[in-house]
Amino acid sequence: MAQGSARLYITDLCRITGVSERTLEYAFKEVIGLAPMAYLARLRLHRVRQALLAATNGPTTVAAAALEWGFWHFGEFSRAYKECFGELPSETLRRRDDQPPDREPASEPRQPPCC
């Protein structure tokens, strides 16, 4: 999942792994505790967070990062992000922007990440 714009579907995962949808679903739930698409959505949320924390004071926006990783409905994205990380994506970006250029990114919020 190197590119955010590449959409991955259950059928793609089944083809790649050579298993049925039901087998893939059972395996994901047994090993990870999530359905395959829920896992991929969380993975994309983490990729957006990485992009926001790595952003320099410049043209990076929450919308650009969300779109890069396939989030089209900004309201749902924002809700899922806050549920996962305990803060809005704009707060993550603002924390990063508040750091002087020679300092490390701000630490994670007190609430643990969703996975």
C-alpha positions as CSV (number, residue, x, y, z in Angstrom):
1,M,0.0,0.0,0.0
2,A,2.7,2.4,-1.1
3,Q,0.4,4.7,-2.9
4,G,-2.7,6.3,-1.3
5,S,-4.4,6.8,-4.6
6,A,-4.4,3.1,-5.4
7,R,-7.7,1.6,-4.3
8,L,-7.5,-1.9,-2.9
9,Y,-10.6,-4.1,-2.8
10,I,-11.4,-7.4,-1.1
11,T,-11.4,-9.1,-4.5
12,D,-7.8,-7.9,-5.1
13,L,-6.7,-9.3,-1.7
14,C,-8.4,-12.6,-2.6
15,R,-6.8,-12.8,-6.0
16,I,-3.3,-11.9,-4.5
17,T,-3.6,-14.5,-1.6
18,G,-5.5,-17.1,-3.6
19,V,-8.2,-17.5,-1.0
20,S,-12.0,-16.9,-0.9
21,E,-13.6,-13.8,0.6
22,R,-14.9,-15.8,3.5
23,T,-11.4,-17.4,4.2
24,L,-9.8,-14.0,4.0
25,E,-12.4,-12.5,6.4
26,Y,-12.0,-15.3,8.9
27,A,-8.2,-15.0,8.8
28,F,-8.2,-11.3,9.3
29,K,-10.6,-11.5,12.2
30,E,-8.7,-14.3,13.8
31,V,-5.2,-12.7,13.5
32,I,-5.9,-9.0,13.6
33,G,-9.4,-8.8,15.1
34,L,-10.7,-6.7,12.2
35,A,-12.3,-7.2,8.9
36,P,-9.9,-6.7,5.9
37,M,-11.5,-3.4,4.8
38,A,-11.5,-2.1,8.4
39,Y,-7.9,-2.9,8.7
40,L,-7.1,-1.1,5.5
41,A,-9.0,2.0,6.6
42,R,-7.0,2.1,9.8
43,L,-3.8,1.7,7.9
44,R,-4.8,4.6,5.7
45,L,-5.6,6.7,8.8
46,H,-2.1,6.0,10.1
47,R,-0.6,7.1,6.8
48,V,-2.5,10.4,6.9
49,R,-1.3,10.9,10.5
50,Q,2.3,10.2,9.4
51,A,1.9,12.7,6.5
52,L,0.5,15.4,8.9
53,L,3.3,14.9,11.5
54,A,6.0,14.9,8.8
55,A,4.6,18.1,7.1
56,T,6.7,21.2,7.2
57,N,5.3,24.7,7.5
58,G,4.0,24.9,4.0
59,P,1.4,23.8,1.6
60,T,0.4,20.5,3.3
61,T,-3.3,20.5,4.3
62,V,-5.5,18.0,6.0
63,A,-7.7,17.8,2.9
64,A,-4.6,17.1,0.7
65,A,-3.4,14.3,3.0
66,A,-6.8,12.8,3.3
67,L,-7.4,12.8,-0.4
68,E,-3.9,11.3,-1.0
69,W,-4.9,8.3,1.1
70,G,-8.4,7.9,-0.4
71,F,-10.6,9.6,2.1
72,W,-13.3,11.5,0.1
73,H,-15.9,12.2,2.8
74,F,-14.1,14.7,5.1
75,G,-16.7,14.5,7.8
76,E,-16.5,10.7,8.1
77,F,-12.7,11.0,7.8
78,S,-12.5,13.6,10.6
79,R,-14.7,11.5,12.9
80,A,-12.7,8.3,12.3
81,Y,-9.4,10.2,12.8
82,K,-10.6,11.6,16.1
83,E,-11.9,8.3,17.3
84,C,-8.6,6.6,16.4
85,F,-6.1,9.3,17.7
86,G,-8.1,11.3,20.2
87,E,-7.7,14.6,18.3
88,L,-8.9,16.1,15.0
89,P,-6.5,16.0,12.0
90,S,-6.3,19.8,12.1
91,E,-5.0,19.6,15.7
92,T,-2.3,17.2,14.6
93,L,-1.2,19.5,11.8
94,R,-1.4,22.5,14.1
95,R,0.8,20.8,16.7
96,R,3.3,20.0,14.0
97,D,3.2,23.6,12.7
98,D,3.8,24.9,16.2
99,Q,7.1,23.1,16.4
100,P,10.3,25.1,15.6
101,P,12.0,23.8,12.4
102,D,15.0,22.3,14.3
103,R,12.8,20.3,16.8
104,E,11.3,16.8,16.5
105,P,7.6,16.5,15.8
106,A,5.3,16.8,18.9
107,S,4.7,13.7,20.9
108,E,1.6,11.6,20.5
109,P,-1.6,12.6,22.4
110,R,-2.2,10.9,25.7
111,Q,-4.9,8.7,24.3
112,P,-3.3,5.6,22.7
113,P,-3.8,5.2,18.9
114,C,-6.6,3.0,17.7
115,C,-4.3,0.1,16.8
